[in-house]
């Protein structure tokens, strides 16, 4: 069926209805990936929704597959989604109530539409959805999320819904096949992307926080989202921080909000990675994600009370213990700040060490520190080979990776919340990336990655040379600025003072993890994580990491009292 939106564009959708002549509520999933697939998407049994008495409307977003208009990622989803809801609740088969749901792109599109407050919308269920299209999607800590972003844009062009054929389609397929080469030289894809995905250059041209991004930022519209939200995400999902921000930001408005976090990556949902199994309870299907959706929509579209006592707002799978736990909120109440200081190559609790120390890291753009798991979405994502809790020992053998390790634990250590590294760095004048990884070291030596982050420092300003010609007037009109390779944003440091240590905050990410007795806490510090993030700087550089004395570099872990 064709659904008109406010500017006259027709969006195509498929409708699934229960075998009844009565009016029923409608659930809407809007997707850029084609409505012809599984009607509920990758995680939800759409036909079970229909058998449970809901109409299910699955729509191709603007400019994709059978829908009209031009596709620009996220730019039209707020208005188009709101118009689709308004149209659906007016249909004779609908009882006037609607819900929105979907994974990834679909989930953030649902939140954007919810902020428009269309009539009849009663609840929304975003799954692995971000909180904005800039920080956390395009960039993190000021660095470009190159591995995910370039692959997503290219692979997306291969879909039938992108409308390419002949030589153009072959050209994109060739680019996908040589993605590793393009990760090393992203500029080699510039001509292709300028012709077929011009929005990619726009993303590079606008820093995080620029007004350009507000059109696609749920985080800027929390005050407008006034309906209950069920957030689902994974500890190794690249949009985890955004999902947690969505939970907190909407809940702070006084809106009923729930959060479920499992041991999943963006595409690995069974709780089984090549090097780690979390057990059957970790599987999305065993958890019954479809059932969670039904419970959410039954309560808020049909007014049906939940069977048994109301569930806690937050449900987390604690890795290490490998079990589900319920909590009253996020951040989880009852945690304290457990601080581990960098001391030599050790992590030590207690006061900061008095003796100063330092280590120099050499950054070589021709041989950057490689990505090894974590919250990635790289070409191997569908098998899980390039994401999640991978063993870090091979990376740790490199001489450009610093490892700081705690003593074997004499009792379990439960960490639930956002982990943060504060480290003092004297960066190279060309700029620096400071990366950190939190690792659980098993008694047999396995170094299991839990989370990681990055913070980009801009190049240092050049020292003025006596007698040199001054820079041009910055207010003079010299024509358009060149498009930068990357642009620092919030979380990316400005230029530090030349030759001086600067305090750097690296947000490593959120975890819910139990370090077991005999295990050790390890922190890795390096100057890159490629291709997850783009290489910076593009010249050989040397950075000094300081610890102890006047530079108390430390790791902060939110420790749960009583485990």
N, C-alpha and C positions, 0 to 999 in steps of 0.2 A: 504494500500500500504506500501511497505518496502522502507525506505530511508537510504542509506548508509552514514555513517560519516567517518571521516578521518582514524580511526583505524580499519575500517572494520565492526564495529558493525552495525546491522540493527535496525532502529527505526521505529515503526509502526505508521501509521497515517490514519485518515479518511479525505477524501476530499469532500467538498460540493461546487458545482459550479452552477452559474446562468444558466438559459436556454438560452444559446447563443453560437454561434460557434466562436465568436470573442475572442480575448485575453483580459484578465481582470487582475487587480491587485489582489494580494493574501494577506490575513490577517492570521497570524499564532498564534495559542495558544498552548503552550507546557505545559503539566500537569502531575503531579505525581499521580493524583487522578482518572484517568481513562477517556479515550476519549469517552466512551459510554454514558456519561451523557449528559446534555444540552450542545450543541456544543459551545455556547458562554460563558459557565460557569454560575456562580451564579448571575451575575449582568447584563450581556449583552445578548441581543436577537440575537443569532447567525444566525438564519434563516432570520432575518431582514437585517443583513449584506449581506447575499447572495442575497436577493431580491433587495438590493440596488446596485447590480452589482459587488460584490466582491466574489472571491473564498475564501473559509474558510478551512484552514488546521489545524486539531486538532490532536496533536501527544502525545503519551505516552512517557515520558522521559525515559532515559536509566534505564534498570533494573526494570521497572514497567509494569504490565499487559502484553501486547503482544510484548513489545520492548526487544531487547537483551541487554546483558551486566549486570553489577552489579550496583545497586542503592546506591549511596553515596550522601546524600543531598547536592545539589548545586555544587558539585565538578566538574562536567562535563558539566554544563549547558552553560557556555560561548562558548566552542568549538562546542558542539552538536547543540546549537541554531544557531550559525553562519553557520555551515554546512547545517542545514536544510533550512535556508533562501537561501543560495547559490544554493542548489538543486532546490528549488521551483521556483526561478526566471528564471531558465533555461528551465522549462517545456513549451511545445507548447501552453498550455492554458493560460499561464501567460504573461502579457505585460512587464515583466521585473522589476516590482516594488512590494515591500512588506512592510507590517507593522507587528509589534509584539504587543500583548496585553495579559492581564491576571490579575487575582487577587492573592494577597498574594505570595506564592511560585512562581507562574507563572509570576507575575509581576517583581520580582527581577531577575528571570531567563531571562526575556526579556531584562532587563537592562544589565545584564552580556553579553548577546549575542550582544547587540548593541555596546558595547565597543570593540568588535572584528571587527567592521566595515565591515560586509559582503556586497558583491556587491548587489545593488538593494534595500537595506533596506532604507526606506524613513522616517519612523516615528515610535514611540513606545508609548504605553499607559499603564504604570504600575498602578495598582489599589491596594491600601493598601499594598504597597511594602516597604520593608526596604532598608537601605543603606549599610548594611553589615551583615555578618552572626555571628559576635561576639557581640559587643556592640549594644544594641537595639534589638537583636534577642535571643542570648544565655544568655546574661547578661545585666544588667542595673546598672550603678553606682557601678560596682564591685560585685553586688549580682547576683546569679543565678536566672533566671526567671523560677523557678521550676514549678510553677503551669501550665504554658503554655507548657514548654519544655517536661516535663515528660508525660503529657497527649498527646501531639502531637505525640511523638515517639511511644507510646504504641498504640494509636488509629490508627496510620498510618499502624502498623503491622497487623491490623485486615482487612484491605482492601484486596480484592481478588488479586490485583496487587502485594502485598508483597510476594505471593507465599507460604504462610504457610498453613498447613493443620493438621488434626489429633490432637495429644497431644500438639504440639507447639501452634496451634491456640487456643486450649482450655486454655492453660496456659496464653496466652496473654489476652484472654477474662476475665479470672479470675483476672488478674492484673488490668484491666480497671475497673472491678466491685468493686475492693477494693482500688480505687485510693486515697480516703481520708486517708486510712491507710498508703499508700505508701508516701503520702505527709508528714506524721508525721515521717516516717522512710524510707527515700529514699534508704538507703543501702539495704533494703530488696528486691529491684528490680535489684540489681547489677548483679547477676548471669544471670537472664533472659536477660537483655540488653546486657551483654557481648557476649552472644551466638547469639542473633538475631538482635541486632542493635549495633555492636561494635563501630560505629562512636560516639555514645553517650559518651563513656568514653574518646574518643579523645577530645571531646568538653570540658569536665571537666578538662582535663590535660593541656590545652593551654590557657593562660591568654589573655584577650583583648589586642590587639595591637601586638600580636606575629605574625611573618611572616606566620605562618600556615594559618591564615585567609585570606590572600591577594588573594587567588585563587577565593574567592567568596565575593568580596567587591566592589560593584559599586562605593562607595565613593573614592576608590583608582584609579578609571578609568574615572573620569568625563572628563578629558582632551581628552579622546578618543571617547566620545559620542558626535557626531557632527550632530545629527538629532533632529527634534522637539520632545518634550516630553510632554505628558498630564499626570499629576499626580493627582490621586484621592485618598482621604483618609478621616478619620473620627476623630473627637475630642477625642473619646474614643477608638480609634484603638491602639493596642499595638505597632504598627510600625509607629505611627504618627511622632515621631521625625525623623525617617529615611526618610519618605516621604518628610518632610520639608527640610531635609538636601539634598535630591536628587534635589528638586526644586532649592535651592540656589546654590548648587555646579555646576549644569549643566548650569544654567542661567549665572553664573559668567564667563563661557567660551564663552559667546556671542551667545549661542544657544537659539532659541525660546523655551520657557518653560511656561507651564500653570499649575495652581494649583486650585483644587476644594476641599474644606473641609466641610463635612456635619456633622450633629449630630448623628454619627453612631459609632458603635463598630465594631470589626472585622467581626462579623456575624449578627449583628442587623442593617439592612439597611433601615428599614421603618420609622425611626425617632420615634418609639414608644417603650418605655421601660416599665417594670412593674409599675414603680413609676413615670414616666414622659412621657408626650406626647408633641412633638414639632410641631404638626400640619401636615396637608397633604402636605404642601410645602416641608417638610423635607424628604419625601419618595424618595428614589433613582429612583423609577419608575416615580413619578411625575416630578422630575427634568429631567428625560429622559437621563439616563446615556448612553444608546445605541446611542441616538442622539448626545451626546457629542463625542463619539467615531467616529461616521460617519462624523461629522463636521471636526474633527481632521484629519482623514485619507483622506477625500475628498480634503481638502486643500493641503495636502502634498504628496499624491500619485497621485491625479488627477489634481491638480492645480486649483481647483474650489474655487473661493472666498467665504467667509462666507456671508450668507444672512444678509444684514444690516451692521451696523458698526462693526468693529473688536471688539471682546469681551476683557474686561480687563484681564490682565494676571492672576489675583487672584480673586477667588470667594469663599466667606466664609459665612457660616450660623452662625449668631451671636445668641448664646443661651441667654436666658433671654429676649432679644427682639424677638427671634424666627422668624428671617427673614434673607433672603439672602442679602449680600452686596458685591459690587465689589470694588477692590482695585488695585492700580498700581503695587504692589510688595509685597513680604514677605522677611524680616520683614516689616510690614506695615509702610509706612512713616507717620510722624506726631504724633508719640507717644512720651511721656516723661516718665521719671522714677518716678513713684509714690511709695514712700518708707513708709512702716508702720513698726514701731519699736515694739518689744516685751517689754511690760512694765507691770510687774505683770502678770496678765492673760488677759491683754488688748493688742490690736493693736492700736497704736497711730501714727498719722501723725506728721510731724515736726521733730525737732532735737531729737537725742537720749536721753532717760532719764538719768539723772545724778545718780540717786540712783541705786546701783547694786542690783540684785536679782538672785535667782537660784532655780531650782527644781530638785529633784532626781527622775529618772525613774528606776524602777526595771524591769529587763528583765528575764523572766522565760521561758526557751525553752519548758517546758512541757505545758505551757499555753501562747503561743505567741499571740500578737495582731492579730486578724483575718482579712483577706481580706474582704472588703465590697464594692464591685463595683470597678469602675475605668477602666483603659485600660487593661482589663484582657481577657484571652481566656481560661476559665476553663470549666469543664464538663457541666455546665449549659449554655454555651455560645449560644446555638442555640435558646433558649427561652429568652435570655437576663437576666435571673435571677441572674447571678453572675457578671454582668458587668454594666458599665455606671453610671448614676447619682443617685446612691442609697443614701437613708437617712442614715446619719452617727450617729444618736443620740444614738443608742444602743452601738456602739463602744466607743463613747465619754464618756459613763458612767463608763468605766473602769478606775481604778486608775493608770494604766500605760500609759495613753494617756493624754498629756497636750493640753489644748485648749486655744488659745489666740483669743479674739473676739473684733472686732471694734464696734464703736457706730453705731446706725441706720443711714443710709445715708439720707441726706436731698435733694439729687439730684442724678440722675442716674450716675453710674460709669462704663464706657466702657473700658474693658481691652482686648487688642488684641496683642498677642505675647507670648514670652517665660517668664514664671514666675520662680523666683529664690528665694530660702531661703538661707540666710547666718546666721549661728547659731554657737555659741561657746559652745563646749561640752568638758567636762572632761570625757573621756570614761573609762570603766573598762579595767584593764590590759589584759583581755581575748579578747578584741576587741569589736567592736560595729557596729550596723547598726543604722543610723540616717534617719528616714523617715519623710516626710512632706506631708500634704494634704491641698489643697486650697478648701474651702467650702463656699457656698453661703447660709447664714441663712435667711430663709423666715420669715415674720412677725409672722406666726403661729408656729415657732420653727423648722420647717423642715430644716435639715442640708444637703443640696444637694452637693454631691462631684463633683468638676470640674476637678481636676487633682491631681496627686501625684507622688512623686519620692523617691529615696533612695540613700544613700551614705554609702559605707562600709569602716570602719576603721579597719586596720589590728591589730592583737594582739601586745601589747607593748613588746619590748625585755626585757628579764629577767635581773635584776640587777646582775652584777658579785658579787659573794660571795668571800670575802678575803680568800685566801688559797685554793680555789676550783681548780680542774683540768680544764685547759682551754679547750675551744671547739676545735675539730679537725681542722686541716688545711682545709679551705674551698676549696682549690685547689686539695686536695687529692681525688683520685678515690675511692669512697665508694659504687659504684654500682648505679643503676638507682634510681632516686628520686621516692618516693611514689606518687601516684595520689592524689592530694588534693581534699577535698570536694568542695571547691570553691577557686578561685584565684582572688585577686584584679586586676583590670585593670584600664585604664584611668577613672578618676572620682572616683576611690576608693583610699582613702588616705593611705599613708604609715603609719607606726607606729608612733603615736604622742609621745611627751615626757611624760614619766611616771608622772601621777598625775597633769598634767598641762592642762589648757583649750587649745583646738585647734580650729581654725576657719574651719568650715565645709560648703561647698557649696552643696546644694541639688537642683538639677534641677527638679522642680516640673512638668514641662511640658508646652506645648503651649495651650492657650485658645483663643477663640473669644467670649466674654461674656459680657453681660450688667447686672451689679448689680442694681436692680431697687431701686427707692426711698423706704425707710423703711426697706430695706434688710441690712444685716450686713456681713462683710468680716470676715471669721474665718480661722485660721491656726491651724492644728493639728500637734503635734510633738510626735513621739513615737520611739520605738526601734525595730520595726518589722512590717511586713505586709505579713502574711502567710496564704495560700500557694502561693500567687503570687510570693514571693521571699523565698528562702531557709532560714532556721533559722540560725542566727549567733549572738553571739557564741553559742555553744551547752552546755553551763553551765549557771547557774544563774549569772547575772551580774547587776551592778548598774552604771548608767551614770548620770552625773550632767549637766543640761542645764543652761547656764548663759545668762543673759540679763541685759542691762543697765550698766552704769558706763564704765569701761574699756572694756566691752564686748557687743558692740551694735548689738545684734542679730536683724535681720530685714528681712522683706519680700519685694521683689521688684516686682512691677506690671507695665507693659508697658501700660500706660493710654493714650487713644486716645483723643486728644484735640477736644473739641466740641462734643464728643459723637458719 
